[in-house]
Amino acid sequence: MLAHAGNRWALGIVHALGVAGTLRHAELARRLEGVTQRMLTRSLRHLERDGLILRRDYGEVPPRVDYTLTPLGRGLLVGMMPLWTWIIDNAPKFRAARTRFDLGGVDKVGSQTS
């Protein structure tokens, strides 16, 4: 379960389904900027396997499949909101730390140089 919490795409899927309700594969792809077809499919399968989303296949041609959160998935969404808020509130600090690191502003033991 911790893998989902650290997976950008899994969290994005849970959030998108939590906001929109039921979505088709292509609609999820449009909402998750930068996700590849392979990564979206993989993330959806993992979430379905863990009981966080429900996949509904209508058995039609062309294929029509949609996804929705299960009660367990809604619980994850509620539980991760404080973490998301913390991440958003601290995003500028993360970017600044990455910039410092990339510019060589961190010595070999991890402390910042002046």
Secondary structure, 3 states (H helix, E strand, C coil): CHHHHCCHHHHHHHHHHHHHCCEEHHHHHHHCCCCCHHHHHHHHHHHHHCCCEEEEECCCCCCCEEEEECHHHHHHHHHHHHHHHHHHHHHHHHHHHHHHHHCCCECCCCCECC
